[in-house]
Amino acid sequence: MKKVGFTVSGWIIIGLGIAGMALPFIPGVVLIVLGLVILSSHYVWAQGALNWLRRKFPKTLQFADLQLASLRQRFTTR
C-alpha cells in the first residue's frame, strides 16, 4: 500500500509541477523535482532522471532531497 501511495503522490506532485510551469504562483520546477525524488524510491527511470538533474542542478536536488527526508520522517514517526 505504501508503494501505491508514494506513486500516486509522486505523480500528483509532478502534475502540479507541470501546471506550475504555466501558472506564475506555483513553483513548477521544484514540484517536478520533488515528484521525481518521491518516485525514485520505486522506479529506475526516475533515478536516472534524478542522476542527470543532480549533475546539471546540484543545489536544487539537494533541497529536494532534504524536503523528502523531512516528509519521510513525519510519516514514519506517526
DRENPA-3360 file (N, C-alpha, C; in nm, 2 decimals, always signed):
BEGIN
1 = MKKVGFTV = +0.08/-0.12/+0.00/+0.00/+0.00/+0.00/+0.09/+0.13/+0.00 ~ +0.21/+0.12/+0.06/+0.29/+0.24/+0.07/+0.34/+0.27/-0.08 ~ +0.37/+0.17/-0.16/+0.42/+0.19/-0.29/+0.31/+0.27/-0.37 ~ +0.19/+0.23/-0.36/+0.08/+0.29/-0.43/+0.07/+0.44/-0.38 ~ +0.08/+0.46/-0.25/+0.07/+0.60/-0.20/+0.18/+0.69/-0.25 ~ +0.30/+0.63/-0.25/+0.42/+0.71/-0.30/+0.40/+0.74/-0.45 ~ +0.36/+0.64/-0.52/+0.35/+0.65/-0.67/+0.24/+0.76/-0.70 ~ +0.13/+0.75/-0.64/+0.02/+0.84/-0.66/+0.06/+0.98/-0.62;
9 = SGWIIIGL = +0.12/+1.00/-0.50/+0.16/+1.13/-0.46/+0.27/+1.19/-0.55 ~ +0.36/+1.10/-0.59/+0.47/+1.15/-0.69/+0.41/+1.20/-0.82 ~ +0.32/+1.13/-0.87/+0.26/+1.17/-1.00/+0.17/+1.30/-0.98 ~ +0.10/+1.31/-0.87/+0.02/+1.43/-0.84/+0.11/+1.55/-0.83 ~ +0.22/+1.53/-0.76/+0.32/+1.65/-0.75/+0.38/+1.68/-0.88 ~ +0.41/+1.58/-0.96/+0.47/+1.61/-1.10/+0.36/+1.69/-1.18 ~ +0.23/+1.64/-1.17/+0.13/+1.71/-1.24/+0.11/+1.85/-1.20 ~ +0.12/+1.88/-1.07/+0.11/+2.02/-1.02/+0.23/+2.10/-1.07;
17 = GIAGMALP = +0.35/+2.03/-1.08/+0.47/+2.10/-1.13/+0.45/+2.14/-1.27 ~ +0.39/+2.05/-1.35/+0.37/+2.08/-1.49/+0.27/+2.20/-1.51 ~ +0.17/+2.19/-1.42/+0.08/+2.31/-1.42/+0.15/+2.43/-1.38 ~ +0.24/+2.42/-1.29/+0.31/+2.53/-1.23/+0.41/+2.60/-1.34 ~ +0.44/+2.52/-1.44/+0.52/+2.58/-1.55/+0.45/+2.69/-1.62 ~ +0.31/+2.68/-1.62/+0.23/+2.78/-1.69/+0.18/+2.88/-1.60 ~ +0.16/+2.85/-1.47/+0.10/+2.94/-1.37/+0.21/+3.01/-1.29 ~ +0.19/+3.13/-1.27/+0.30/+3.21/-1.21/+0.31/+3.19/-1.05;
25 = FIPGVVLI = +0.21/+3.13/-0.99/+0.21/+3.12/-0.85/+0.24/+2.98/-0.79 ~ +0.27/+2.89/-0.88/+0.31/+2.76/-0.84/+0.46/+2.73/-0.88 ~ +0.55/+2.69/-0.79/+0.69/+2.66/-0.83/+0.70/+2.53/-0.91 ~ +0.68/+2.54/-1.04/+0.68/+2.42/-1.12/+0.80/+2.33/-1.12 ~ +0.92/+2.39/-1.14/+1.04/+2.31/-1.14/+1.06/+2.24/-1.01 ~ +1.04/+2.31/-0.90/+1.06/+2.25/-0.77/+0.97/+2.13/-0.75 ~ +0.84/+2.15/-0.79/+0.75/+2.04/-0.77/+0.78/+1.92/-0.86 ~ +0.82/+1.94/-0.98/+0.86/+1.83/-1.07/+0.98/+1.75/-1.01;
33 = VLGLVILS = +1.08/+1.83/-0.96/+1.19/+1.76/-0.90/+1.15/+1.68/-0.77 ~ +1.06/+1.74/-0.69/+1.02/+1.67/-0.57/+0.94/+1.55/-0.61 ~ +0.86/+1.56/-0.71/+0.78/+1.44/-0.75/+0.88/+1.33/-0.80 ~ +0.98/+1.37/-0.87/+1.08/+1.27/-0.92/+1.16/+1.21/-0.80 ~ +1.19/+1.29/-0.70/+1.25/+1.23/-0.58/+1.17/+1.13/-0.51 ~ +1.04/+1.16/-0.50/+0.95/+1.06/-0.44/+0.94/+0.93/-0.53 ~ +0.93/+0.95/-0.66/+0.91/+0.83/-0.75/+1.05/+0.75/-0.76 ~ +1.16/+0.82/-0.73/+1.29/+0.75/-0.75/+1.31/+0.64/-0.65;
41 = SHYVWAQG = +1.23/+0.64/-0.54/+1.25/+0.53/-0.44/+1.19/+0.40/-0.49 ~ +1.11/+0.40/-0.60/+1.05/+0.28/-0.65/+1.08/+0.26/-0.80 ~ +1.12/+0.36/-0.88/+1.14/+0.34/-1.02/+1.28/+0.38/-1.07 ~ +1.34/+0.29/-1.15/+1.47/+0.31/-1.20/+1.48/+0.43/-1.30 ~ +1.38/+0.45/-1.38/+1.38/+0.56/-1.47/+1.38/+0.70/-1.40 ~ +1.31/+0.70/-1.29/+1.31/+0.83/-1.21/+1.45/+0.85/-1.14 ~ +1.52/+0.74/-1.10/+1.65/+0.75/-1.05/+1.75/+0.80/-1.16 ~ +1.73/+0.76/-1.28/+1.81/+0.80/-1.39/+1.79/+0.95/-1.42;
49 = ALNWLRRK = +1.66/+0.99/-1.42/+1.63/+1.13/-1.44/+1.69/+1.22/-1.33 ~ +1.69/+1.17/-1.20/+1.75/+1.25/-1.09/+1.90/+1.25/-1.10 ~ +1.96/+1.14/-1.15/+2.11/+1.15/-1.16/+2.15/+1.25/-1.26 ~ +2.07/+1.26/-1.37/+2.10/+1.36/-1.47/+2.08/+1.50/-1.42 ~ +1.97/+1.52/-1.34/+1.94/+1.65/-1.28/+2.05/+1.69/-1.18 ~ +2.09/+1.59/-1.10/+2.20/+1.61/-1.00/+2.32/+1.67/-1.06 ~ +2.36/+1.61/-1.18/+2.48/+1.66/-1.25/+2.46/+1.81/-1.30 ~ +2.34/+1.84/-1.35/+2.31/+1.97/-1.40/+2.28/+2.07/-1.30;
57 = FPKTLQFA = +2.20/+2.04/-1.20/+2.15/+2.13/-1.10/+2.17/+2.08/-0.96 ~ +2.29/+2.07/-0.91/+2.31/+2.01/-0.78/+2.24/+2.07/-0.66 ~ +2.23/+2.21/-0.65/+2.17/+2.27/-0.54/+2.02/+2.25/-0.53 ~ +1.96/+2.24/-0.64/+1.81/+2.22/-0.65/+1.78/+2.08/-0.60 ~ +1.86/+1.98/-0.64/+1.83/+1.84/-0.59/+1.87/+1.82/-0.45 ~ +1.97/+1.90/-0.40/+2.00/+1.89/-0.26/+1.88/+1.94/-0.17 ~ +1.82/+2.05/-0.22/+1.70/+2.10/-0.15/+1.58/+2.00/-0.15 ~ +1.56/+1.94/-0.27/+1.45/+1.84/-0.28/+1.48/+1.72/-0.19;
65 = DLQLASLR = +1.60/+1.67/-0.19/+1.64/+1.56/-0.10/+1.61/+1.59/+0.05 ~ +1.64/+1.71/+0.09/+1.61/+1.75/+0.23/+1.46/+1.75/+0.25 ~ +1.38/+1.80/+0.16/+1.24/+1.80/+0.17/+1.18/+1.66/+0.18 ~ +1.23/+1.57/+0.10/+1.18/+1.43/+0.10/+1.22/+1.37/+0.24 ~ +1.34/+1.39/+0.29/+1.38/+1.33/+0.42/+1.29/+1.38/+0.53 ~ +1.25/+1.51/+0.52/+1.16/+1.57/+0.62/+1.02/+1.50/+0.61 ~ +0.97/+1.48/+0.49/+0.84/+1.42/+0.47/+0.84/+1.28/+0.52 ~ +0.95/+1.20/+0.49/+0.96/+1.06/+0.53/+0.96/+1.05/+0.68;
73 = QRFTTR = +1.03/+1.15/+0.75/+1.04/+1.15/+0.89/+0.91/+1.17/+0.96 ~ +0.83/+1.26/+0.90/+0.70/+1.29/+0.95/+0.60/+1.17/+0.94 ~ +0.61/+1.11/+0.83/+0.51/+1.00/+0.81/+0.55/+0.87/+0.88 ~ +0.68/+0.85/+0.90/+0.72/+0.72/+0.97/+0.72/+0.73/+1.12 ~ +0.71/+0.85/+1.17/+0.70/+0.86/+1.32/+0.56/+0.86/+1.37 ~ +0.46/+0.86/+1.28/+0.32/+0.85/+1.32/+0.27/+0.71/+1.33;
% end
